[in-house]
Amino acid sequence: MSNPLLDVWEAASASPFHPIVSKDNEFVLGFSLLLFSLFIGGVFSLNRSFINLPLLGVPASIAFGFGSVLMICAVGVYV
């Protein structure tokens, strides 16, 4: 009798997981995203309008979110 979970485990061992961003590049990419979000957030805070919200505010907040998670992982704090 075969165990389906064991079959999945054995099939997964043949193809290991390779992340999109390697461990060596997490710090550089995280720092770049945080710097980008700081710059774009500053420009957005100087020119607040409904037009600038999707153009500047949303990309700045997304870049800050991903950049902060990458920086946390890059310095060794795993959440």
Contacts in CASP RR format, 6 or more apart in sequence:
PFRMAT RR
TARGET T0000
AUTHOR 0000-0000-0000
METHOD contacts of the structure
MODEL  1
MSNPLLDVWEAASASPFHPIVSKDNEFVLGFSLLLFSLFIGGVFSLNRSF
INLPLLGVPASIAFGFGSVLMICAVGVYV
21 29 0 8 1.000
21 70 0 8 1.000
26 70 0 8 1.000
26 71 0 8 1.000
26 73 0 8 1.000
26 74 0 8 1.000
27 70 0 8 1.000
27 71 0 8 1.000
27 74 0 8 1.000
27 75 0 8 1.000
29 67 0 8 1.000
29 70 0 8 1.000
30 66 0 8 1.000
30 67 0 8 1.000
30 68 0 8 1.000
30 70 0 8 1.000
30 71 0 8 1.000
30 74 0 8 1.000
31 67 0 8 1.000
31 71 0 8 1.000
33 63 0 8 1.000
33 64 0 8 1.000
33 65 0 8 1.000
33 66 0 8 1.000
33 67 0 8 1.000
33 70 0 8 1.000
34 63 0 8 1.000
34 64 0 8 1.000
34 67 0 8 1.000
34 68 0 8 1.000
34 71 0 8 1.000
36 60 0 8 1.000
36 63 0 8 1.000
37 60 0 8 1.000
37 61 0 8 1.000
37 63 0 8 1.000
37 64 0 8 1.000
37 65 0 8 1.000
37 67 0 8 1.000
40 56 0 8 1.000
40 57 0 8 1.000
40 59 0 8 1.000
40 60 0 8 1.000
40 63 0 8 1.000
41 56 0 8 1.000
41 57 0 8 1.000
41 60 0 8 1.000
42 60 0 8 1.000
43 56 0 8 1.000
44 52 0 8 1.000
44 53 0 8 1.000
44 56 0 8 1.000
44 57 0 8 1.000
44 60 0 8 1.000
47 56 0 8 1.000
69 79 0 8 1.000
72 78 0 8 1.000
72 79 0 8 1.000
73 79 0 8 1.000
END
